[in-house]
């Protein structure tokens, strides 16, 4: 099932930590949108999860990241996800730097 996650983050580093956690949890990202705000960034992403319980677990884990001030899970309607973004987001998620990397 497709879920949507809304995050308020205070810095780019916090957003990268959230994306890195998704990568480590092997979450299949479908779409990613960001917007700059005065107090940080707003991040919306769509992803696949096996169940609502799994989606809630992902939301809770991301909400525990330092710099994430809010994390909200929403059920995404199938027509909300633009399939043209799937390939680009998957590539971006795989090429994002790991926080455990020395580079």
C-alpha positions, 0 to 999 in steps of 0.5 A: 500500500502507498503511504505519504509522509509529511516531515518538518525538518530544521536543516538539510542534515536532518532531511538527509538523516531521514532519507538515510534511515529510509534507505537502511530500512529498505523503504521503496520511495516513490516520490519526494517533494521539498519546500524551503521554509523560514524555520527549515524545510517541509518534506513530503514523500510517498513510499510503499509499506506492507501494512499500516503497522509498518508505515506507523513504525517508519513514521515513529522512527523518523520522528525520533531523528534529531532535527525532525520537528514533526512527522505525520503519516497519511494514506496516499490515494493511488492517483497522487503518486506520479509514476514518472518520479519513481525512477528519479527518486529511487536513484536519488535515494540510492546515491544519497550519502550515508551518515556512516560514510567518512565522505 
